Amino acid sequence: MQVACVASSFLSAVLLLGCTGSADSDALELFNTFDGNVVPKSSPTAFVSAFDTFCVKGPESVEGVDKALREVSYVPTRTANGTLLYVVDDSRPAIAISEQSCSVRALSRTGQTDRVKNYMAENFPEAKQLTPAAFGKDVEQVWEVGAPRPGAIVTTRTIELGTTTSYTLIFLRQKSAEAT
């Protein structure tokens, strides 16, 4: 079956950017995704819970996270840098994964910053807070974390299309000695 790469809106067009002309189930599901759910208004609890489930406690491999996300109705699309972006047509946050990172993203909502701070204190009491300015203009908070999965946890806030802001919680994995 062949379909034209036609999108009903800008965000649908972005999701179908890599369209090759062949219709697969992921492309067809993405085509019907409500634009507002691509980067949704997730509750602070849903936002942090998704991060904990898929980025911190979930599988370490991209393939393992892909399987876990698909089992709860997320569908992947590719971003320009090769990172897989997963969306679901409801208010759960978008999730992006790569070999080096895993992140959750949603529109900024009241309570998110405090929920993330509480999550960090509860789950990473030994985390070392770093100076955000050294990491870029949109970075709000940075923590260095140790075992069992060493790396950094970062929050960013960015302006989307000049009218709204999104909040992203990122786990940057430290490469293991075997991988280098």
C-alpha positions as CSV (number, residue, x, y, z in Angstrom):
1,M,0.0,0.0,0.0
2,Q,1.4,3.4,-0.9
3,V,0.4,6.8,0.7
4,A,1.4,10.3,-0.1
5,C,3.4,12.2,2.5
6,V,0.6,14.6,3.2
7,A,0.0,16.0,6.6
8,S,-3.0,17.7,8.1
9,S,-0.9,20.2,10.1
10,F,2.7,21.3,10.8
11,L,3.2,18.9,13.7
12,S,1.9,16.0,11.7
13,A,4.3,16.9,8.9
14,V,7.2,16.9,11.4
15,L,6.2,13.4,12.6
16,L,6.0,12.1,9.0
17,L,9.3,13.9,8.0
18,G,11.0,10.6,7.2
19,C,8.1,9.3,5.2
20,T,9.3,7.1,2.3
21,G,6.0,6.6,0.6
22,S,5.3,3.2,2.1
23,A,2.6,3.0,4.7
24,D,3.6,1.2,7.9
25,S,1.4,1.1,11.0
26,D,3.6,3.5,12.9
27,A,3.3,6.2,10.2
28,L,-0.4,5.8,10.0
29,E,-0.9,6.0,13.7
30,L,1.3,9.1,13.9
31,F,-0.7,10.7,11.1
32,N,-3.8,10.6,13.3
33,T,-2.1,11.8,16.5
34,F,-3.6,15.0,17.9
35,D,-1.0,17.7,17.6
36,G,-1.4,18.8,21.2
37,N,-0.4,15.3,22.4
38,V,3.0,15.4,20.6
39,V,4.4,17.5,23.4
40,P,1.4,17.2,25.8
41,K,0.4,18.8,29.1
42,S,1.5,16.0,31.4
43,S,0.9,16.1,35.2
44,P,4.1,16.5,37.2
45,T,3.5,12.9,38.6
46,A,3.0,11.4,35.1
47,F,6.1,13.3,33.9
48,V,8.4,12.1,36.6
49,S,6.9,8.6,36.7
50,A,7.6,8.1,32.9
51,F,11.2,9.3,33.5
52,D,11.7,6.9,36.4
53,T,10.0,3.9,34.5
54,F,11.7,4.3,31.1
55,C,14.9,6.3,31.7
56,V,16.1,5.3,35.2
57,K,14.7,1.9,36.0
58,G,13.9,0.7,32.5
59,P,16.1,-1.3,30.1
60,E,19.5,0.1,29.3
61,S,19.4,-0.7,25.6
62,V,17.5,1.3,23.0
63,E,15.9,-1.9,21.8
64,G,14.7,-2.7,25.4
65,V,13.2,0.7,25.9
66,D,11.6,0.6,22.5
67,K,9.9,-2.7,23.4
68,A,8.8,-1.3,26.8
69,L,7.4,1.9,25.2
70,R,5.5,0.0,22.5
71,E,3.9,-2.2,25.1
72,V,2.2,0.9,26.6
73,S,1.1,2.3,23.2
74,Y,4.0,4.7,22.4
75,V,4.9,5.0,18.7
76,P,8.4,6.0,17.5
77,T,9.4,8.6,15.0
78,R,12.9,9.8,14.2
79,T,14.3,13.2,14.9
80,A,17.0,14.9,12.8
81,N,19.9,13.7,15.0
82,G,18.9,10.0,15.0
83,T,17.4,10.0,18.4
84,L,14.1,8.1,18.5
85,L,11.2,10.2,19.7
86,Y,8.2,8.3,21.0
87,V,4.7,9.8,21.3
88,V,1.3,8.5,22.4
89,D,-2.1,10.1,21.7
90,D,-2.9,11.1,25.2
91,S,-1.4,13.3,27.9
92,R,1.6,11.1,28.8
93,P,4.9,12.9,28.0
94,A,6.9,12.4,24.8
95,I,10.0,10.2,25.4
96,A,13.2,10.4,23.4
97,I,15.9,7.7,23.5
98,S,19.4,7.2,22.1
99,E,22.4,5.1,23.0
100,Q,23.6,8.0,25.3
101,S,20.4,9.4,26.7
102,C,16.8,9.1,27.6
103,S,14.4,12.0,28.2
104,V,10.8,12.9,28.9
105,R,9.3,16.1,27.6
106,A,6.0,17.9,28.2
107,L,4.6,21.4,28.2
108,S,5.5,23.3,31.3
109,R,3.0,22.9,34.1
110,T,2.7,24.0,37.7
111,G,4.4,21.7,40.1
112,Q,6.9,20.1,37.7
113,T,10.0,21.7,39.1
114,D,9.2,20.8,42.7
115,R,8.2,17.3,41.7
116,V,11.6,16.8,39.9
117,K,13.5,18.2,42.9
118,N,11.6,15.9,45.3
119,Y,12.2,12.9,43.0
120,M,16.0,13.7,42.9
121,A,16.1,14.0,46.7
122,E,14.3,10.7,47.2
123,N,16.0,8.6,44.5
124,F,19.4,10.2,44.2
125,P,20.3,11.5,47.7
126,E,24.0,11.4,46.9
127,A,23.6,13.4,43.6
128,K,25.9,16.3,43.2
129,Q,24.2,19.5,42.0
130,L,26.3,21.2,39.3
131,T,26.1,24.8,37.9
132,P,23.6,24.9,35.1
133,A,25.1,27.9,33.3
134,A,28.0,25.8,32.2
135,F,25.7,23.5,30.2
136,G,23.7,25.9,28.0
137,K,21.1,28.7,28.1
138,D,18.0,26.5,28.4
139,V,19.5,24.3,31.2
140,E,17.8,24.8,34.6
141,Q,19.2,22.1,36.8
142,V,22.1,19.5,36.5
143,W,22.9,16.7,38.9
144,E,25.8,14.2,38.6
145,V,24.6,10.8,39.7
146,G,26.5,7.6,40.5
147,A,25.8,3.9,40.7
148,P,24.0,1.9,39.6
149,R,23.7,4.0,36.4
150,P,26.3,6.8,36.5
151,G,25.7,9.9,34.5
152,A,24.0,13.3,34.7
153,I,20.3,14.2,35.1
154,V,19.4,17.5,33.5
155,T,16.3,19.7,33.2
156,T,15.8,22.2,30.4
157,R,13.0,24.6,29.6
158,T,12.5,25.9,26.1
159,I,10.1,28.2,24.3
160,E,8.0,26.3,21.7
161,L,7.0,28.3,18.6
162,G,7.1,31.5,20.7
163,T,3.9,30.9,22.7
164,T,4.5,28.0,25.1
165,T,7.3,26.4,27.0
166,S,8.3,22.8,27.3
167,Y,10.1,21.1,30.2
168,T,12.5,18.2,29.6
169,L,14.1,15.8,32.1
170,I,17.1,14.1,30.6
171,F,19.3,11.2,31.8
172,L,22.7,11.4,30.1
173,R,24.4,8.0,30.5
174,Q,28.0,7.8,31.3
175,K,29.7,5.5,28.8
176,S,31.0,2.3,30.4
177,A,34.7,1.4,30.4
178,E,33.9,-1.6,28.0
179,A,32.2,0.8,25.5
180,T,35.3,3.1,25.2
